[in-house]
Amino acid sequence: MTRETSYTVIDPATEEAITTVPLASEEETDAAVARARAAFPAWRAMAPGDRARLLREVAAAIDAHAEELAALEVRNAGHPIGQARWEAANARDVFSYFAAAPERNTGRQIPVPGGWSVTFAEPLGVVGVIVPWNFPMPILAWGAAPALAAGNTVIVKPAELTPLTAIRIGRLAAEAGLPEGVLQVLPGAGPVAGERLVRHPGVDKITFTGSTAVGKRIMAACADDVKRVTLELGGKSANIVFADADIEKAAAAAPGGVFDNAGQDCCARSRLLVQREVFDRFMELLEPAVTGIAVGDPRDAATEMGPLISAAQRDRVASYVPQDAPVAFRGTAPQGPGFWFPPTVLLPPGPDDRAFTEEIFGPVVCVLPFDDEADAVRIANTTEFGLAGSIWTRDVGRALRVSRAVTAGNLSVNSHSAVRYWTPFGGFKQSGIGRELGPDALDAFTDTKTVFVSDDT
């Protein structure tokens, strides 16, 4: 089989070629792993304060080049400039947050008879971070920053579609002083470089964000070496609106919960459940909120939604909205070049409809009524996924009951916030395994060693 040696990066808003990026071969991947393994002993042994200082330097370098990185993401991923600026700032903040971790990566002293027992958090070794195309900068940082803070060396494989900000951050990290081999960015095809990282015996941990289907294959491949793995996979999150909620606020917020990043978000609240007695009123309020979304040139600060990432993704999304689809209403999108798709609201016939059950990964939301609290929880949990969700109610007791009852890893009450870098993030069921971010993130990149010292000396 012939393997492509390069990839032409396309601007999804214009369909114009930006640049051509070389793709790593299996041999080049092996060489990157060898460099990472060679760099590991010195990075692991570095004084925690020095490792922390270097991570702060990386954060400062990202901050100094934030506007450049945001502009690069606009061209490469089609993200609106406001969103891209947030993403660059998030990458900076994640490196800054985990820069505080090396000096706080403590163990425990556990009382035992005949001596004392202590634990150490030992780095794993070489970590492969496989980054998706939907949020290239933040997710690079979510994997790389805590792994580096824990004393591991890291190889980042960006998605073929969106390698440009990863390549730039890799260079900035080197300029900031990270030693050679500590953080490498390896553009490559998933079946070549990605597959080799997953199966390489010299790689000790894989963190992957992407589809559930690919995540399952990675998990199975990692089992051969009992390789550690963190997976953040698909989602089909529910946005539950009860009759006692602030209906105006819930309707105004609903588009942002599903159409941000053109719906290309595992946390997208793409199943909208509305209590039956307020369903008609909610839909009246939802329509202007959807049709008013500014879809267009991602370079324009007024743009709220940009294009999809590729023609293939646009075709995939369109397959869920055929000519006879039960469209309630839709917004507008530019004509001409670019991978555009309008924000679309569907009224499926029931919860078994394909558009209601499968992850579309585009700006399409399905709306269904529900009868009571038990019915809402039942519908919300009838899915293989369990990543995120929202609950709208003025009843604090109901908010707590439903939050405990919905099987998802990240829930918001009267909002759509899902990810904060200082709190844990991850999914239930087939939405993934493990947790990223927050104070416990280093646990995913360390092994616990217990040492007993006898007092009979």
Buried (B, 14 or more C-beta within 10 A) or exposed (E): EEEEEEBEBBBBBBBEEBBEBEBBBBEBBBBBBBBBBEBBEEBBEBEBEEBBBBBBBBBBBBBEBBEBBBBBBBBBBBBBBBBBBBBBBBBBBBBBBBBEBBEEBEBEEEEBEEEBBBBBBBBBBBBBBBBBBBBBBBBBBBBBBBBBBBBBBBBBBBBBBBBBBBBBBBEBBBEBEBEEBBBBBBBBBBEBBBBBBBBBEBBBBBBBBBBBEBBEBBBEBBEEBEBBBBBBBBBBBBBBBBBEBBBEBBBBBBBBBBBBBBBBBBBBBBBBBBBEEBBEBBBEBBBEBBBEBEBBBBBBEEBBBBBBBBEEBBEBBBEBBEEEBBEBBBBBBBEEEBBBBBBBBBBBEEBEBEBBBBBBBBBBBBBBBBEEBEBBBBBBBBBEBBBBBBBBBEEEEBBEBBBEBBBBBBBBBBBBBBBEBEBBBBBBBBBBBBBBBBEEBBBBBBBEEEEEEEEEE
